[in-house]
Amino acid sequence: MAVKLKIKKGDKVVVTTGRDKGKSGEVLAVFPTENRALVQGVNMVRRHQKQTAQSEGGIINREGKIHVSNLAVADPKDGKPSRVGFKINDDGSKARVAKRSGEVIDG
């Protein structure tokens, strides 16, 4: 079941559980129907790739999808994991806010 995610493409996130706990990176893609995200440098997997006209064959390393429940947005102030809240601005627009410091998360 897909739910509204508080993580977006381009966010800096920290892995909270699993074999990559403590690692951080930028979100490359989000898959809301699967509740998963692709994070740069996290959950590296080895793929056996067949040779094609465009690419060479062999074993390549690339990022695997990781469940969003194992991720937390990095606080813009100090880079530590933070929950995400929302704030309505004076002009009526909605902004994402880090609960840890109250800083606005740009993304």
DSSP file (Angstrom, degrees, kcal/mol; ACC not computed):
  #  RESIDUE AA STRUCTURE BP1 BP2  ACC     N-H-->O    O-->H-N    N-H-->O    O-->H-N    TCO  KAPPA ALPHA  PHI   PSI    X-CA   Y-CA   Z-CA
    1    1 A M              0   0    0      0, 0.0     2,-0.4     0, 0.0    32,-0.0   0.000 360.0 360.0 360.0 127.1    0.0    0.0    0.0
    2    2 A A        -     0   0    0     32,-0.0     2,-0.3     3,-0.0    31,-0.1  -0.649 360.0-177.7 -85.7 134.3    1.4    3.3   -1.0
    3    3 A V        -     0   0    0     29,-0.4     2,-0.4    -2,-0.4    32,-0.1  -0.838  41.2 -82.9-122.8 164.4    1.4    6.2    1.4
    4    4 A K        -     0   0    0     -2,-0.3     2,-0.2     1,-0.0     0, 0.0  -0.546  50.2-142.8 -69.7 124.1    2.6    9.8    1.1
    5    5 A L        -     0   0    0     -2,-0.4    -1,-0.0     2,-0.1    25,-0.0  -0.613  15.1-153.3 -91.4 148.1    6.3    9.8    1.7
    6    6 A K  S    S+     0   0    0     -2,-0.2     2,-0.4     2,-0.0    -1,-0.1   0.328  76.0  85.4 -98.4   5.3    8.2   12.6    3.5
    7    7 A I        -     0   0    0      4,-0.0     2,-0.3    77,-0.0    -2,-0.1  -0.910  60.2-173.6-109.3 134.2   11.4   11.9    1.6
    8    8 A K    >   -     0   0    0     -2,-0.4     3,-1.8     1,-0.0    19,-0.3  -0.805  36.4 -81.7-122.7 164.2   11.9   13.4   -1.9
    9    9 A K  T 3  S+     0   0    0     -2,-0.3    19,-0.2     1,-0.2     3,-0.1  -0.435 116.7  28.6 -61.1 133.6   14.5   13.2   -4.6
   10   10 A G  T 3  S+     0   0    0     17,-2.3    -1,-0.2     1,-0.3    18,-0.1   0.274  88.3 133.1  96.2 -10.8   17.5   15.3   -3.8
   11   11 A D    <   -     0   0    0     -3,-1.8    16,-2.3    96,-0.1     2,-0.6  -0.406  59.0-124.5 -70.6 148.5   17.2   15.0    0.0
   12   12 A K  E     -A   26   0A   0     62,-0.2    62,-3.0    14,-0.2     2,-0.3  -0.863  40.6-178.3 -89.6 123.5   20.2   14.2    2.2
   13   13 A V  E     -AB  25  73A   0     12,-2.8    12,-1.9    -2,-0.6     2,-0.4  -0.848  23.1-143.7-125.9 160.9   19.2   11.1    4.2
   14   14 A V  E     -AB  24  72A   0     58,-3.1    58,-2.1    -2,-0.3     2,-0.5  -0.972  23.1-124.0-121.6 136.7   20.8    8.9    6.9
   15   15 A V  E     - B   0  71A   0      8,-2.8     7,-2.8    -2,-0.4    56,-0.2  -0.697  24.4-174.3 -81.4 127.0   20.3    5.2    7.1
   16   16 A T        +     0   0    0     54,-2.8     2,-0.3    -2,-0.5    -1,-0.1   0.742  62.2  17.5 -96.9 -26.5   19.0    4.3   10.6
   17   17 A T  S    S+     0   0    0     53,-0.8     3,-0.3     3,-0.1    -1,-0.2  -0.937  90.1  45.6-141.9 164.2   19.0    0.5   10.5
   18   18 A G  S >  S-     0   0    0     -2,-0.3     3,-1.5     1,-0.2    -3,-0.0  -0.438 100.9 -43.6 100.0-172.8   20.5   -2.4    8.5
   19   19 A R  T 3  S+     0   0    0      1,-0.3    -1,-0.2    -2,-0.1     0, 0.0   0.721 136.2  50.7 -70.1 -20.3   24.0   -3.2    7.3
   20   20 A D  T >  S+     0   0    0     -3,-0.3     3,-2.1     3,-0.1    -5,-0.3   0.074  78.6 155.0-102.3  23.2   24.5    0.4    6.1
   21   21 A K  T <   +     0   0    0     -3,-1.5    -5,-0.2     1,-0.3     3,-0.1  -0.245  66.2  19.9 -55.3 133.0   23.5    2.0    9.4
   22   22 A G  T 3  S+     0   0    0     -7,-2.8    -1,-0.3     1,-0.4    -6,-0.1   0.132  93.4 122.8  94.1 -19.4   25.0    5.4    9.9
   23   23 A K    <   -     0   0    0     -3,-2.1    -8,-2.8    -9,-0.1    -1,-0.4  -0.413  43.6-161.4 -73.0 151.7   25.8    6.0    6.2
   24   24 A S  E     +A   14   0A   0    -10,-0.2     2,-0.3    -3,-0.1   -10,-0.2  -0.930  19.2 144.3-132.2 159.3   24.4    9.0    4.5
   25   25 A G  E     -A   13   0A   0    -12,-1.9   -12,-2.8    -2,-0.3     2,-0.3  -0.975  46.5 -76.4-173.6 179.5   23.7   10.0    0.9
   26   26 A E  E     -A   12   0A   0     -2,-0.3    14,-2.7   -14,-0.2     2,-0.5  -0.754  45.0-113.0 -96.9 141.3   21.5   11.8   -1.5
   27   27 A V  E     -D   39   0B   0    -16,-2.3   -17,-2.3    -2,-0.3    12,-0.3  -0.610  30.6-177.9 -74.4 122.1   18.2   10.3   -2.7
   28   28 A L  E     -     0   0B   0     10,-3.3     2,-0.3    -2,-0.5    -1,-0.2   0.809  66.8  -4.5 -89.1 -35.3   18.5    9.6   -6.4
   29   29 A A  E     -D   38   0B   0      9,-1.2     9,-2.9   -21,-0.1     2,-0.4  -0.987  59.0-144.7-157.6 152.9   15.0    8.3   -6.9
   30   30 A V  E     -D   37   0B   0     -2,-0.3     7,-0.2     7,-0.2   -21,-0.1  -0.977   2.3-163.3-124.4 138.1   11.8    7.5   -4.9
   31   31 A F  E >>> -D   36   0B   0      5,-3.2     5,-1.8    -2,-0.4     3,-1.1  -0.810   9.5-179.8-120.0  86.7    9.4    4.7   -5.6
   32   32 A P  T 345S+     0   0    0      0, 0.0   -29,-0.4     0, 0.0     3,-0.2   0.804  78.6  57.8 -62.6 -31.9    6.2    5.6   -3.7
   33   33 A T  T 345S+     0   0    0      1,-0.2    -2,-0.0   -31,-0.1     0, 0.0   0.802 116.9  35.2 -69.1 -26.2    4.2    2.5   -4.8
   34   34 A E  T <45S-     0   0    0     -3,-1.1    -1,-0.2     2,-0.2     3,-0.1   0.485 104.4-127.4-100.5  -6.4    7.0    0.3   -3.3
   35   35 A N  T  <5S+     0   0    0     -4,-0.9    33,-2.3    -3,-0.2    34,-0.3   0.869  70.4 122.6  57.1  39.3    7.8    2.6   -0.3
   36   36 A R  E   < -DE  31  67B   0     -5,-1.8    -5,-3.2    31,-0.3     2,-0.3  -0.875  44.7-162.0-129.4 160.7   11.4    2.4   -1.4
   37   37 A A  E     -DE  30  66B   0     29,-2.7    29,-2.8    -2,-0.3     2,-0.6  -0.959  19.7-128.2-139.8 157.5   14.1    4.9   -2.4
   38   38 A L  E     -DE  29  65B   0     -9,-2.9   -10,-3.3    -2,-0.3    -9,-1.2  -0.945  29.1-168.5-107.7 119.6   17.5    4.8   -4.2
   39   39 A V  E >   -D   27   0B   0     -2,-0.6     3,-1.7    25,-0.5   -12,-0.2  -0.922  27.3-108.4-117.1 134.4   20.2    6.4   -2.2
   40   40 A Q  T 3  S-     0   0    0    -14,-2.7   -14,-0.1    -2,-0.4     3,-0.1  -0.386  99.7  -0.4 -62.9 123.7   23.7    7.3   -3.5
   41   41 A G  T 3  S+     0   0    0      1,-0.2     2,-0.4    -2,-0.2     3,-0.3   0.530 107.5 111.3  79.0   7.4   26.4    5.0   -2.1
   42   42 A V  S <  S+     0   0    0     -3,-1.7    22,-0.6     1,-0.2    -3,-0.3  -0.905  74.4   9.4-118.6 144.3   24.0    3.0    0.1
   43   43 A N  S    S-     0   0    0     -2,-0.4    21,-1.8     1,-0.2     2,-0.2   0.934  79.6-163.6  57.7  51.5   22.9   -0.7   -0.2
   44   44 A M  E     -F   63   0C   0     -3,-0.3     2,-0.3    19,-0.2    19,-0.2  -0.485   8.8-173.8 -69.5 130.6   25.5   -1.4   -2.9
   45   45 A V  E     -F   62   0C   0     17,-3.2    17,-2.3    -2,-0.2     2,-0.5  -0.897  22.9-123.6-124.9 154.7   24.7   -4.7   -4.8
   46   46 A R  E     -F   61   0C   0     -2,-0.3     2,-0.4    15,-0.2    15,-0.2  -0.869  27.0-167.0-101.8 128.2   26.7   -6.6   -7.5
   47   47 A R  E     -F   60   0C   0     13,-3.1    13,-2.9    -2,-0.5     2,-0.7  -0.928  19.6-136.0-116.9 137.5   24.9   -7.2  -10.8
   48   48 A H  E     -F   59   0C   0     -2,-0.4     2,-0.5    11,-0.2    11,-0.2  -0.835  30.0-164.2 -90.4 115.1   25.9   -9.6  -13.5
   49   49 A Q  E     -F   58   0C   0      9,-3.2     9,-2.4    -2,-0.7     2,-0.2  -0.869  13.3-133.9-109.9 131.7   25.4   -7.6  -16.7
   50   50 A K        -     0   0    0     -2,-0.5     2,-0.2     7,-0.2     5,-0.1  -0.538  34.7-101.0 -78.1 145.7   25.3   -9.2  -20.2
   51   51 A Q        +     0   0    0     -2,-0.2     2,-0.2     3,-0.1     5,-0.2  -0.449  46.8 174.7 -69.9 136.4   27.4   -7.5  -22.8
   52   52 A T        -     0   0    0      3,-2.5     5,-0.1    -2,-0.2    -3,-0.0  -0.753  48.2 -95.1-129.0 179.2   25.4   -5.3  -25.2
   53   53 A A  S    S+     0   0    0     -2,-0.2     3,-0.1     1,-0.2    -2,-0.0   0.828 124.9  38.0 -66.0 -31.2   26.4   -2.9  -28.1
   54   54 A Q  S    S+     0   0    0      1,-0.1     2,-0.3     2,-0.0    -1,-0.2   0.816 119.9  38.0 -90.2 -33.9   26.3    0.1  -25.7
   55   55 A S  S    S-     0   0    0     -5,-0.1    -3,-2.5     0, 0.0     2,-0.2  -0.888  76.4-116.5-127.5 152.4   27.8   -1.5  -22.5
   56   56 A E        -     0   0    0     -2,-0.3     2,-0.1    -5,-0.2    -3,-0.1  -0.523  33.9-120.1 -80.4 148.6   30.5   -3.9  -21.5
   57   57 A G        +     0   0    0     -2,-0.2     2,-0.3    -5,-0.1    -7,-0.2  -0.336  60.3  82.5 -82.5 169.5   29.6   -7.1  -19.8
   58   58 A G  E    S-F   49   0C   0     -9,-2.4    -9,-3.2    -2,-0.1     2,-0.6  -0.836  83.0 -38.8 133.2-169.5   30.8   -8.2  -16.4
   59   59 A I  E     -F   48   0C   0     -2,-0.3     2,-0.3   -11,-0.2   -11,-0.2  -0.834  58.3-173.9 -96.8 122.7   30.0   -7.7  -12.7
   60   60 A I  E     -F   47   0C   0    -13,-2.9   -13,-3.1    -2,-0.6     2,-0.4  -0.865  19.4-133.8-117.5 150.8   29.0   -4.1  -11.9
   61   61 A N  E     +F   46   0C   0     -2,-0.3     2,-0.3   -15,-0.2   -15,-0.2  -0.868  37.2 152.3-100.3 134.8   28.3   -2.4   -8.5
   62   62 A R  E     -F   45   0C   0    -17,-2.3   -17,-3.2    -2,-0.4     2,-0.2  -0.970  45.8 -82.7-153.3 168.1   25.3   -0.2   -8.2
   63   63 A E  E     -F   44   0C   0     -2,-0.3     2,-0.3   -19,-0.2   -19,-0.2  -0.474  37.0-150.9 -76.1 142.7   22.8    1.0   -5.6
   64   64 A G        -     0   0    0    -21,-1.8   -25,-0.5   -22,-0.6   -22,-0.1  -0.736  30.4 -91.3-104.7 161.0   19.9   -1.1   -4.6
   65   65 A K  E     -E   38   0B   0     -2,-0.3     2,-0.4   -27,-0.1   -27,-0.2  -0.399  40.0-160.0 -69.7 148.3   16.5    0.2   -3.4
   66   66 A I  E     -E   37   0B   0    -29,-2.8   -29,-2.7    -2,-0.1     2,-0.1  -0.986  25.0-104.3-131.7 142.0   16.1    0.6    0.4
   67   67 A H  E >   -E   36   0B   0     -2,-0.4     3,-1.8   -31,-0.2   -31,-0.3  -0.387  24.1-130.9 -68.1 139.7   12.9    0.8    2.3
   68   68 A V  G >  S+     0   0    0    -33,-2.3     3,-1.5     1,-0.3    -1,-0.1   0.714 103.3  69.5 -67.2 -19.9   12.0    4.4    3.4
   69   69 A S  G 3  S+     0   0    0    -34,-0.3    -1,-0.3     1,-0.3   -33,-0.1   0.701  96.4  55.1 -69.5 -16.7   11.3    3.2    7.0
   70   70 A N  G <  S+     0   0    0     -3,-1.8   -54,-2.8   -54,-0.1   -53,-0.8   0.325 101.2  76.6 -94.1   6.3   15.1    2.6    7.3
   71   71 A L  E <   -B   15   0A   0     -3,-1.5     2,-0.4   -56,-0.2   -56,-0.2  -0.874  54.8-172.3-119.3 149.5   15.9    6.2    6.3
   72   72 A A  E     -B   14   0A   0    -58,-2.1   -58,-3.1    -2,-0.3     2,-0.2  -0.997  33.4-108.0-136.6 142.3   15.7    9.5    8.1
   73   73 A V  E     -BC  13  82A   0      9,-0.8     9,-2.2    -2,-0.4     2,-0.3  -0.465  37.5-117.8 -67.8 136.1   16.1   13.0    6.6
   74   74 A A  E     - C   0  81A   0    -62,-3.0   -62,-0.2     7,-0.2     6,-0.1  -0.604  28.9-112.4 -77.8 132.7   19.4   14.6    7.7
   75   75 A D     >  -     0   0    0      5,-3.2     4,-2.6    -2,-0.3     5,-0.1  -0.459  18.5-137.7 -63.6 129.3   19.0   17.8    9.7
   76   76 A P  T  4 S+     0   0    0      0, 0.0    -1,-0.2     0, 0.0    -2,-0.0   0.763  99.5  53.9 -61.3 -23.9   20.3   20.7    7.6
   77   77 A K  T  4 S-     0   0    0      3,-0.1    -3,-0.0     1,-0.1    -2,-0.0   0.950 132.5  -1.2 -77.5 -50.8   22.0   22.2   10.7
   78   78 A D  T  4 S-     0   0    0      2,-0.2    -1,-0.1     3,-0.0    -4,-0.0   0.450  88.6-117.1-125.8  -1.9   24.1   19.3   11.9
   79   79 A G     <  +     0   0    0     -4,-2.6     3,-0.1     1,-0.3    -5,-0.0   0.512  68.2 133.5  80.8   3.3   23.5   16.3    9.5
   80   80 A K        -     0   0    0      1,-0.1    -5,-3.2    -6,-0.1    -1,-0.3  -0.499  68.2 -81.8 -85.2 158.9   22.0   14.1   12.2
   81   81 A P  E     +C   74   0A   0      0, 0.0     2,-0.3     0, 0.0    -7,-0.2  -0.285  55.5 175.2 -62.3 141.6   18.8   12.1   11.6
   82   82 A S  E     -C   73   0A   0     -9,-2.2    -9,-0.8    -3,-0.1     2,-0.1  -0.987  29.7-117.7-144.6 151.8   15.6   14.1   12.1
   83   83 A R        -     0   0    0     -2,-0.3    16,-2.4   -11,-0.1     2,-0.5  -0.447  35.1-117.6 -81.2 165.8   11.9   13.5   11.7
   84   84 A V  E     +G   98   0D   0     14,-0.2     2,-0.2    -2,-0.1    14,-0.2  -0.909  33.1 173.1-113.4 131.9   10.0   15.7    9.2
   85   85 A G  E     -G   97   0D   0     12,-3.3    12,-3.1    -2,-0.5     2,-0.4  -0.723  24.1-122.5-122.2 177.4    7.2   18.1   10.1
   86   86 A F  E     -G   96   0D   0     10,-0.2     2,-0.4    -2,-0.2    10,-0.2  -0.941  18.3-170.1-126.5 147.9    5.2   20.6    8.1
   87   87 A K  E     -G   95   0D   0      8,-2.3     8,-2.7    -2,-0.4     2,-0.6  -0.999  20.2-133.9-136.7 137.2    4.7   24.4    8.6
   88   88 A I  E     -G   94   0D   0     -2,-0.4     6,-0.2     6,-0.2     5,-0.1  -0.820  27.2-142.1 -91.3 122.7    2.4   26.7    6.9
   89   89 A N    >   -     0   0    0      4,-3.3     3,-1.7    -2,-0.6    -1,-0.0  -0.231  27.3-100.1 -76.9 170.5    4.1   29.9    5.8
   90   90 A D  T 3  S+     0   0    0      1,-0.3    -1,-0.1     2,-0.1    -2,-0.0   0.830 123.5  55.0 -60.7 -33.9    2.6   33.4    5.9
   91   91 A D  T 3  S-     0   0    0      2,-0.1    -1,-0.3     1,-0.1     3,-0.1   0.429 122.6-105.0 -82.9   3.3    1.9   33.3    2.2
   92   92 A G  S <  S+     0   0    0     -3,-1.7     2,-0.1     1,-0.3    -2,-0.1   0.379  77.5 132.9  93.1  -4.1   -0.1   30.0    2.6
   93   93 A S        -     0   0    0     -5,-0.1    -4,-3.3     1,-0.0     2,-0.4  -0.480  54.2-124.8 -80.9 154.3    2.6   27.7    1.2
   94   94 A K  E     -G   88   0D   0     -6,-0.2     2,-0.4    -2,-0.1    -6,-0.2  -0.826  26.4-170.3-102.1 135.0    3.6   24.5    3.0
   95   95 A A  E     -G   87   0D   0     -8,-2.7    -8,-2.3    -2,-0.4     2,-0.3  -0.958  23.1-122.0-127.0 143.9    7.2   23.9    3.9
   96   96 A R  E     -G   86   0D   0      9,-0.4     9,-2.5    -2,-0.4     2,-0.4  -0.666  32.3-166.4 -81.8 138.3    8.9   20.8    5.3
   97   97 A V  E     -GH  85 104D   0    -12,-3.1   -12,-3.3    -2,-0.3     2,-0.5  -0.975  23.3-121.6-130.3 138.6   10.7   21.3    8.6
   98   98 A A  E  >  -G   84   0D   0      5,-2.9     4,-2.5    -2,-0.4   -14,-0.2  -0.690  17.5-150.6 -77.2 125.4   13.2   19.2   10.5
   99   99 A K  T  4 S+     0   0    0    -16,-2.4    -1,-0.2    -2,-0.5   -15,-0.1   0.796  90.2  63.2 -67.7 -28.2   11.7   18.5   13.9
  100  100 A R  T  4 S+     0   0    0    -17,-0.4    -1,-0.2     1,-0.2   -16,-0.1   0.921 127.0   3.4 -65.0 -46.4   15.2   18.3   15.5
  101  101 A S  T  4 S-     0   0    0     -3,-0.2    -2,-0.2     2,-0.1    -1,-0.2   0.577  91.1-119.2-118.4 -15.0   16.2   21.9   14.9
  102  102 A G     <  +     0   0    0     -4,-2.5    -3,-0.1     1,-0.3     2,-0.1   0.474  63.0 146.6  85.0   1.6   13.2   23.6   13.3
  103  103 A E        -     0   0    0     -5,-0.2    -5,-2.9    -6,-0.1     2,-0.3  -0.415  54.8-109.5 -71.6 147.2   15.2   24.4   10.2
  104  104 A V  B     -H   97   0D   0     -7,-0.2     2,-0.7    -2,-0.1    -7,-0.3  -0.607  26.4-135.0 -76.6 133.4   13.4   24.4    6.8
  105  105 A I        -     0   0    0     -9,-2.5    -9,-0.4    -2,-0.3     2,-0.4  -0.816  16.7-152.2 -91.1 114.7   14.4   21.5    4.6
  106  106 A D              0   0    0     -2,-0.7   -11,-0.0     1,-0.2    -9,-0.0  -0.712 360.0 360.0 -85.4 137.4   14.9   22.7    1.1
  107  107 A G              0   0    0     -2,-0.4    -1,-0.2   -96,-0.1   -96,-0.1   0.295 360.0 360.0 175.1 360.0   14.3   20.1   -1.6
